[in-house]
Amino acid sequence: MGFLQQLSDNAALLSALIALLALVISLIGLMQSRSASKDSKTARDKASDAQWKMSEHLEAIAGSLRIPERSSGSPVPMTGLLTGRLVERSGIGMLVVANIGPQTVRVEGIAADQPYILRRDQIEILIGSELLPGEHCTIPANLGFGTSLPARVTFKWIGPDGELRERIQALSISETF
């Protein structure tokens, strides 16, 4: 009976060790899965941002193919072009402002149809700053249950030709930045 008892005890110990090893492997798998999920979300956010900028660039290119003319008959040169996107991440709202044109622009103003959405002090910091082609910046946005979407946001900028330009966009909240 001693031999069978010893064999039974050894089998129980081996079974416990195998269960512990399975638990450790499961925990490692869970940690790798979380890491992969986080990496996937980061990649998805970057792809969404790149897609947004690319669609805006394509729109700017299409606009430049239709060369507008001034009243004097001379073509208007393609300059910088400001665009925006409202995003919310972890309950924090932001307005992403990007220059999608081929030249540097100087930001002259940003205003929303709902004045409480954008903080005046944050806009004043941005006014007068230059954005290089492809460059973007973010400012806080107050997005809550009272915000009616799409919000109309007006962007004003001066290109290298010294002319003031304006663009009005209807913005909804994008899932990612």
Secondary structure, 3 states (H helix, E strand, C coil): CHHHHHHHHHHHHHHHHHHHHHHHHHHHHHHHHHHHHHHHHHHHHHHHHHHHHHHHHHHHHHHHHCCCECCCCCECCCCCCEEEEEEEECCEEEEEEEECCCCCEEEEEEEECCCCCECHHHHHHHCCCEECCCCEEEEEECCCCCCCCCEEEEEEEECCCCCEEEEEEEECEECCC
